[in-house]
Amino acid sequence: MCKTFLWINILDLAQIIAQPELEDRLLPYHQTLGFITALAAAPNTLDPSQWIAYLWGGEEQAPFSDGEQLESYLEAVIGSWNATRPALFEGTWQWPVECDLNDQEIVTEATKQFCEGLLQGWQLAQDDWQTLMPEESQDNALLGGVLLSISMLYDPETSLATLSEEGMNGLDQFVEIFNAVPMMLCGLTQRGATLAADQ
């Protein structure tokens, strides 16, 4: 029952963002999901008041025509965060439905947008991650691996060229990376929370 309610909330988020009067005034839907996922994975919970304005480009004034529309949007965003964080902790998080591999483009546009949002959201929690997983630590390899994987999926053309230069079949690598991201992201979230609790 609870999961269905959260799923409806997330659908509402897509519908709100798709409204014509909000076109180009909010981060696209999959980019928003990526951003929220990065904050749900963060080792220390950031209050939404610290990051919500980034979803409309950091402007002080929210781009909504009325308070009710803003309230629906905020509820949908928090509903998405509330669905994502437990999934990361339980190891059940999966890519959003439209995020996939693509024969022509290597990954779908939704995947690129999601990865872009994830990298943007990660920057807000960057200091926390680097404090818990400093460069010389073993955990830093896990953090670096996740960030490298997301960066490669965000810009597959450049990554493919780099892999080809190193004599590797890049397309096979992308399938492996894409399939490994859910497990890596869940593992990173769980490790970050453990380290944060030990501090």
BAFI-3210 file (N, C-alpha, C; in Angstrom, 3 decimals, decimal comma, padded with zeros to 6 digits):
// residues 199
n [1|2|3|4|5|6|7|8|9|10|11|12|13|14|15|16|17|18|19|20|21|22|23|24|25|26|27|28|29|30|31|32|33|34|35|36|37|38|39|40|41|42|43|44|45|46|47|48|49|50|51|52|53|54|55|56|57|58|59|60|61|62|63|64|65|66|67|68|69|70|71|72|73|74|75|76|77|78|79|80|81|82|83|84|85|86|87|88|89|90|91|92|93|94|95|96|97|98|99|100|101|102|103|104|105|106|107|108|109|110|111|112|113|114|115|116|117|118|119|120|121|122|123|124|125|126|127|128|129|130|131|132|133|134|135|136|137|138|139|140|141|142|143|144|145|146|147|148|149|150|151|152|153|154|155|156|157|158|159|160|161|162|163|164|165|166|167|168|169|170|171|172|173|174|175|176|177|178|179|180|181|182|183|184|185|186|187|188|189|190|191|192|193|194|195|196|197|198|199]
n.u [000,845|001,878|004,101|002,827|001,566|003,793|004,795|002,788|003,093|005,601|004,977|003,307|005,204|006,510|004,361|003,869|006,265|006,059|004,171|003,076|003,521|005,677|007,791|011,198|011,829|012,239|014,423|014,714|012,635|014,016|016,539|015,981|015,233|017,707|019,211|017,821|018,285|021,057|021,134|019,631|021,359|023,384|025,758|025,193|022,109|020,675|018,775|015,788|015,391|017,903|018,583|016,476|015,971|017,836|016,640|015,180|017,109|018,432|017,369|015,981|013,255|010,623|009,418|006,597|003,091|001,204|000,682|-000,341|000,446|003,209|003,336|002,416|004,473|006,687|005,864|005,860|008,567|009,736|008,418|009,571|012,243|011,813|011,089|013,342|015,612|015,251|015,257|017,857|019,244|018,224|019,174|017,679|017,313|016,726|017,455|015,502|012,527|012,673|015,355|017,972|020,010|021,035|020,924|021,792|022,638|024,153|023,410|020,111|018,470|017,205|018,774|021,204|020,349|019,561|022,025|023,398|021,950|022,495|025,261|025,273|023,805|025,496|027,587|026,689|026,853|029,465|031,630|031,060|031,300|034,013|035,240|034,596|035,571|038,485|041,146|043,349|042,221|040,805|038,123|037,778|038,226|035,883|034,032|035,193|034,922|032,140|031,530|033,068|031,819|029,218|029,847|030,855|028,560|027,054|028,418|028,794|029,932|032,491|033,721|033,659|035,360|037,758|038,074|038,365|040,786|042,418|042,337|040,114|036,926|034,519|031,676|030,849|031,826|030,145|027,661|028,218|028,904|026,534|024,739|025,905|025,658|023,307|023,881|026,385|025,775|023,977|025,687|027,605|026,040|025,258|027,758|028,687|026,825|027,422|030,058|029,571|028,014|029,884|031,494]
n.v [-001,201|001,235|001,518|001,774|004,211|005,940|005,558|006,668|009,297|009,843|009,627|011,813|013,799|013,722|014,542|017,123|018,472|018,328|020,214|022,801|025,554|025,429|024,709|024,339|025,616|024,151|021,507|018,840|015,855|013,262|014,139|015,479|013,273|011,962|013,857|013,909|011,266|011,293|012,864|011,340|009,272|010,385|010,591|012,089|013,374|015,914|018,793|019,440|022,183|023,120|022,334|022,337|024,556|024,289|022,697|024,326|025,838|027,366|029,851|032,422|032,852|030,645|028,942|028,739|029,110|029,283|028,735|026,207|024,604|024,658|023,400|020,820|020,007|020,045|018,086|015,875|015,701|015,191|012,852|011,221|011,185|009,926|007,412|006,569|006,559|004,411|002,255|002,293|001,646|-000,871|-002,253|-002,551|-000,695|000,415|001,348|004,095|003,517|004,415|004,689|003,263|001,093|001,866|001,106|002,825|005,229|004,430|004,888|005,728|008,958|009,608|008,220|009,629|012,140|011,465|010,700|013,114|014,695|013,240|013,631|016,393|016,637|015,213|016,975|018,704|017,219|016,643|017,428|016,042|013,375|013,333|013,828|011,532|009,537|009,865|010,665|008,851|006,607|003,230|003,141|005,224|004,293|002,943|005,071|006,604|004,787|004,619|007,278|007,545|005,650|006,735|009,150|008,207|007,097|009,369|010,788|009,112|009,005|010,275|008,659|006,187|006,628|006,996|004,457|002,906|003,832|002,681|000,158|-001,385|-003,047|-000,940|-000,960|-003,354|-002,873|-000,793|-002,045|-003,702|-001,765|-000,221|-002,168|-002,706|-000,421|-000,038|-001,856|-000,886|001,740|001,336|-000,024|001,960|003,917|002,549|002,057|004,662|005,599|003,937|004,734|007,407|007,097|006,049|008,135]
n.w [000,000|000,902|-000,813|-003,268|-002,953|-002,799|-005,346|-006,892|-006,104|-007,258|-009,939|-010,093|-009,880|-012,366|-013,940|-012,971|-013,623|-016,344|-017,058|-019,227|-018,566|-016,932|-018,423|-019,157|-016,796|-014,598|-013,468|-015,841|-015,724|-015,352|-014,715|-012,380|-010,790|-010,650|-009,236|-006,784|-006,028|-005,577|-003,283|-001,577|-001,246|000,174|002,897|005,198|006,135|004,260|004,814|002,985|002,513|002,060|-000,460|-002,314|-004,022|-006,032|-007,872|-009,451|-010,676|-008,777|-008,263|-006,157|-006,171|-006,544|-009,483|-009,673|-010,321|-008,327|-004,767|-004,234|-006,354|-005,994|-003,508|-004,167|-005,832|-004,059|-002,241|-003,949|-004,641|-002,134|-001,580|-003,516|-002,621|-000,164|-001,047|-002,338|-000,577|001,429|-000,388|-001,377|000,959|001,475|-000,617|-002,900|-004,839|-008,163|-011,600|-012,899|-014,889|-017,662|-018,044|-019,699|-021,802|-025,175|-028,585|-030,675|-029,402|-027,270|-024,476|-023,220|-023,568|-021,207|-019,360|-019,540|-018,602|-015,995|-014,903|-015,116|-013,285|-010,966|-010,660|-010,285|-007,881|-006,227|-005,836|-003,866|-001,558|-001,492|000,212|002,588|001,706|000,982|003,391|004,837|003,186|002,494|000,131|000,412|001,525|001,623|001,064|-000,667|-003,204|-003,822|-003,841|-005,915|-008,028|-008,379|-009,084|-011,434|-013,074|-013,306|-014,548|-016,983|-018,119|-018,360|-020,310|-022,785|-025,358|-025,341|-023,426|-024,712|-026,862|-025,469|-024,267|-026,575|-027,541|-025,689|-026,484|-025,797|-025,912|-025,869|-025,829|-024,629|-022,103|-021,273|-020,941|-018,776|-016,841|-016,661|-015,704|-013,261|-011,731|-009,950|-007,770|-006,963|-006,191|-004,103|-002,347|-001,837|-000,564|001,780|002,948|003,349|005,223|007,388|008,002|008,649|010,929|012,660|013,257]
ca.u [000,000|002,770|004,917|001,950|001,361|005,023|004,913|001,846|003,762|006,671|004,300|002,861|006,375|006,670|003,241|004,060|007,380|005,646|003,190|003,634|003,977|006,933|008,795|012,537|011,976|012,632|015,249|013,891|012,195|015,032|017,626|015,476|015,336|019,125|019,594|017,215|018,971|022,358|020,919|019,149|022,532|024,372|025,986|024,477|020,876|020,578|017,402|015,372|015,525|019,277|018,841|015,298|016,036|018,668|015,761|014,750|018,253|019,006|016,711|015,271|011,809|010,200|008,725|005,224|002,079|000,473|001,206|-000,800|001,310|004,501|003,169|002,334|005,825|007,520|005,409|006,302|010,022|010,031|007,932|010,594|013,375|011,365|011,054|014,685|016,590|015,162|015,622|019,322|019,689|017,805|019,813|016,650|017,203|016,969|017,336|014,130|012,075|013,114|016,820|018,370|021,015|020,415|021,813|022,391|023,237|024,790|022,402|018,975|018,550|016,787|019,943|022,142|019,782|019,620|023,431|023,732|021,353|023,219|026,549|024,980|023,417|026,664|028,427|026,194|027,294|030,857|032,503|030,781|031,894|035,476|035,658|034,442|036,339|039,593|041,844|044,253|041,488|040,301|036,748|037,807|038,154|034,449|033,456|035,721|034,348|030,751|031,544|033,583|030,766|028,143|030,401|030,936|027,201|026,586|029,076|029,284|030,721|033,884|034,213|033,836|036,589|038,890|038,222|038,867|042,216|043,119|042,181|039,033|035,615|033,772|030,242|030,705|032,074|028,968|026,622|028,642|028,823|025,119|024,127|026,516|025,393|022,428|024,573|027,447|025,167|023,461|026,852|028,203|025,129|025,341|029,098|028,733|026,032|028,186|031,189|029,007|027,556|031,066|032,226]
ca.v [000,000|002,388|001,645|002,275|005,648|006,641|005,486|007,677|010,581|010,020|009,911|013,201|014,644|013,794|015,330|018,531|019,013|018,369|021,270|023,754|026,829|025,198|024,247|024,956|026,370|023,151|020,445|017,790|014,818|012,265|014,867|015,689|011,985|011,729|014,799|013,415|010,012|011,650|013,366|010,199|008,416|011,146|009,999|012,905|013,878|017,365|019,270|019,892|023,644|023,395|021,946|022,331|025,623|023,835|022,044|025,355|026,645|028,144|031,160|032,575|032,771|029,394|029,305|028,213|030,171|029,412|027,968|024,820|023,920|024,516|022,386|019,508|019,710|019,722|016,776|014,839|015,590|014,528|011,474|010,509|010,986|008,934|006,087|006,230|006,280|003,030|001,298|002,259|000,928|-002,279|-002,879|-002,859|000,419|000,102|002,484|004,428|002,690|004,861|004,666|001,980|001,163|002,175|000,630|003,936|006,283|003,721|004,945|006,595|010,348|009,582|007,785|010,767|013,164|010,955|010,762|014,528|015,103|012,553|014,319|017,724|016,443|014,749|018,129|019,301|016,381|016,308|017,594|014,927|012,162|013,409|013,718|010,128|008,669|010,669|010,096|007,715|005,492|002,153|003,476|006,202|003,552|002,689|006,364|006,934|003,855|005,024|008,553|007,299|004,934|007,683|010,101|007,526|006,953|010,715|011,213|007,832|009,150|010,532|007,467|005,134|006,968|006,734|003,003|002,394|004,183|001,732|-001,174|-002,145|-002,953|-000,073|-001,254|-004,401|-002,212|-000,009|-002,961|-004,103|-000,602|000,110|-003,211|-002,714|000,826|-000,166|-002,506|000,021|002,901|000,838|-000,324|003,236|004,534|001,796|002,270|006,055|005,720|003,260|005,613|008,601|006,702|005,767|009,383]
ca.w [000,000|001,049|-002,023|-004,326|-002,694|-003,177|-006,793|-007,407|-005,856|-008,235|-011,203|-010,000|-010,114|-013,827|-014,475|-012,588|-014,412|-017,757|-017,314|-020,202|-017,984|-016,199|-019,383|-019,031|-015,539|-013,596|-014,048|-016,446|-014,792|-014,986|-014,055|-011,007|-010,078|-010,381|-008,179|-005,542|-005,679|-004,993|-001,920|-000,776|-000,994|000,949|004,231|006,183|005,529|004,075|004,851|001,653|002,356|001,627|-001,859|-003,193|-005,037|-007,160|-008,847|-010,420|-011,090|-007,681|-008,102|-004,876|-006,433|-007,189|-010,730|-009,691|-010,421|-007,055|-003,632|-004,283|-007,322|-005,313|-002,449|-004,832|-006,312|-002,887|-001,733|-004,896|-004,513|-000,852|-001,757|-004,286|-001,698|000,835|-001,682|-002,816|000,491|001,937|-001,447|-001,396|002,160|001,401|-001,783|-003,913|-005,796|-009,580|-012,521|-013,311|-016,016|-018,989|-018,110|-020,271|-022,848|-026,457|-029,653|-031,432|-028,570|-026,150|-023,398|-023,564|-023,094|-019,791|-018,576|-019,495|-017,713|-014,627|-014,473|-014,935|-012,010|-009,887|-010,486|-009,714|-006,487|-005,486|-005,486|-002,613|-000,428|-001,807|001,387|003,506|001,137|001,006|004,800|005,249|002,286|001,964|-001,032|000,700|002,157|000,754|000,673|-001,748|-004,473|-004,040|-004,227|-007,233|-009,002|-008,633|-009,814|-012,778|-013,810|-013,616|-015,524|-018,277|-018,657|-018,687|-021,544|-023,313|-026,594|-024,948|-022,722|-025,712|-027,599|-024,557|-024,134|-027,859|-027,586|-024,818|-027,078|-025,146|-026,553|-024,970|-025,705|-023,596|-020,813|-020,894|-020,454|-017,425|-015,943|-016,461|-014,858|-011,930|-010,993|-008,777|-006,655|-006,511|-005,525|-002,811|-001,503|-001,438|000,411|003,039|003,529|003,791|006,453|008,452|008,365|009,296|012,275|013,472|013,576]
c.u [000,880|003,577|004,077|001,762|002,588|005,180|003,984|002,463|004,820|006,066|003,816|004,005|006,593|005,589|003,403|005,136|006,969|004,644|003,806|004,183|005,295|008,065|010,081|012,728|012,343|013,596|014,324|013,664|013,317|016,257|017,250|015,608|016,790|019,620|019,088|017,928|020,325|022,199|020,383|020,318|023,538|024,521|025,305|023,262|020,897|019,109|017,007|015,514|016,925|019,497|017,661|015,392|016,918|017,803|015,119|015,881|018,826|018,392|016,010|013,776|011,488|009,320|007,266|004,214|001,291|001,059|000,843|000,087|002,696|004,420|003,123|003,714|006,722|007,157|005,918|007,809|010,380|009,540|008,946|011,817|013,036|011,288|012,466|015,622|016,459|015,576|017,144|019,866|019,356|018,468|018,833|016,509|017,522|016,892|015,855|013,808|012,672|014,637|017,271|019,539|020,292|021,400|022,529|023,210|024,009|023,865|021,275|019,211|018,171|017,963|020,935|021,647|019,870|021,046|023,871|023,204|022,082|024,547|026,353|024,641|024,599|027,521|027,987|026,680|028,778|031,774|032,329|031,440|033,413|036,037|035,645|035,328|037,496|040,397|042,676|043,520|041,040|038,913|036,714|037,721|036,695|033,768|033,892|035,123|032,920|030,728|032,045|032,510|029,652|028,612|030,469|029,563|026,604|027,166|029,673|030,178|032,202|034,483|034,520|035,126|037,823|039,149|038,804|040,362|043,042|042,937|041,102|037,752|034,686|032,325|029,989|030,867|030,822|027,840|026,947|028,465|027,367|024,469|024,661|026,134|024,437|023,128|025,650|026,876|024,604|024,622|027,501|027,354|025,267|026,679|029,210|027,992|026,756|029,328|030,693|028,589|028,735|031,798|031,823]
c.v [001,251|002,615|002,200|003,768|006,439|006,658|006,514|009,065|010,870|010,294|011,356|014,157|014,815|014,677|016,815|019,163|019,195|019,492|022,375|025,039|026,679|024,731|025,061|025,768|025,464|022,177|019,410|016,635|013,857|012,914|015,139|014,407|011,670|012,591|014,307|012,140|010,301|012,115|012,279|009,279|009,083|010,582|010,773|013,526|015,401|017,761|019,780|021,402|024,022|023,109|022,103|023,375|025,242|023,209|023,053|026,358|027,561|029,517|031,227|032,361|031,461|029,727|028,855|029,351|030,334|028,470|026,505|023,992|023,658|023,411|020,979|019,065|019,275|018,353|015,644|014,618|014,817|013,078|010,626|010,203|009,882|007,520|005,614|005,817|004,864|002,000|001,171|001,465|-000,558|-003,014|-003,222|-001,755|-000,049|001,388|002,821|003,753|003,123|004,878|003,285|002,190|001,367|001,797|001,766|004,873|005,735|003,700|005,875|008,005|010,429|009,175|008,928|011,834|012,733|011,090|012,210|015,041|014,498|013,258|015,706|017,610|016,015|015,929|018,771|018,523|016,026|016,377|016,443|013,648|012,193|013,359|012,248|009,180|009,465|009,916|008,857|006,501|004,454|002,500|004,446|005,523|003,250|003,966|006,735|006,067|004,233|006,302|008,384|006,623|005,885|008,690|009,486|007,388|008,310|011,179|009,984|007,968|009,347|009,293|006,340|005,367|006,655|005,238|002,399|002,652|003,205|000,285|-002,021|-002,002|-002,209|-000,462|-002,324|-003,798|-001,459|-000,876|-003,367|-002,956|-000,282|-000,879|-003,201|-001,495|000,645|-000,766|-001,570|001,184|002,504|000,594|000,945|003,922|003,874|002,027|003,690|006,233|005,075|004,151|006,855|008,289|006,458|007,037|009,960]
c.w [000,000|-000,236|-003,172|-004,169|-003,142|-004,685|-007,443|-007,241|-006,912|-009,615|-011,224|-010,302|-011,621|-014,437|-014,175|-013,476|-015,877|-018,065|-018,181|-019,582|-017,209|-017,121|-019,254|-017,744|-014,368|-014,264|-014,692|-015,462|-014,384|-014,332|-012,596|-010,193|-009,725|-009,229|-006,820|-005,074|-005,035|-003,551|-001,002|-000,408|-000,052|002,368|005,359|005,504|005,461|004,074|003,460|001,437|001,860|000,142|-002,817|-004,314|-006,227|-008,252|-009,795|-010,681|-010,032|-007,468|-006,749|-005,054|-007,145|-008,399|-010,810|-009,656|-009,126|-006,004|-003,691|-005,222|-006,695|-004,263|-003,042|-005,287|-005,148|-002,318|-002,624|-004,798|-003,239|-000,886|-002,510|-003,405|-000,693|000,258|-002,014|-001,687|001,057|000,882|-001,546|-000,205|002,100|000,231|-002,886|-004,959|-007,217|-010,404|-012,752|-014,653|-017,360|-019,133|-018,577|-021,230|-024,181|-027,562|-030,377|-030,546|-027,361|-024,925|-023,842|-023,020|-021,616|-018,896|-018,428|-018,529|-016,254|-014,086|-014,257|-013,592|-010,825|-009,605|-009,881|-008,224|-005,630|-005,024|-004,165|-001,391|-000,538|-000,576|002,375|003,011|001,282|002,428|005,233|004,441|001,669|000,911|-000,720|001,276|001,130|000,228|-000,499|-003,116|-004,828|-004,530|-005,645|-008,328|-009,378|-009,473|-011,251|-013,637|-014,237|-014,672|-016,919|-018,918|-019,037|-020,026|-022,250|-024,547|-026,264|-024,297|-023,701|-026,497|-026,753|-024,432|-025,411|-027,988|-026,743|-025,289|-026,430|-025,945|-025,602|-024,769|-024,652|-022,203|-020,343|-020,351|-019,013|-016,426|-015,614|-015,498|-013,434|-011,085|-009,806|-007,562|-006,074|-005,702|-004,160|-001,842|-000,975|-000,369|001,782|003,738|004,087|005,104|007,633|008,947|009,107|010,730|013,211|013,914|014,900]
res [m|c|k|t|f|l|w|i|n|i|l|d|l|a|q|i|i|a|q|p|e|l|e|d|r|l|l|p|y|h|q|t|l|g|f|i|t|a|l|a|a|a|p|n|t|l|d|p|s|q|w|i|a|y|l|w|g|g|e|e|q|a|p|f|s|d|g|e|q|l|e|s|y|l|e|a|v|i|g|s|w|n|a|t|r|p|a|l|f|e|g|t|w|q|w|p|v|e|c|d|l|n|d|q|e|i|v|t|e|a|t|k|q|f|c|e|g|l|l|q|g|w|q|l|a|q|d|d|w|q|t|l|m|p|e|e|s|q|d|n|a|l|l|g|g|v|l|l|s|i|s|m|l|y|d|p|e|t|s|l|a|t|l|s|e|e|g|m|n|g|l|d|q|f|v|e|i|f|n|a|v|p|m|m|l|c|g|l|t|q|r|g|a|t|l|a|a|d|q]
***
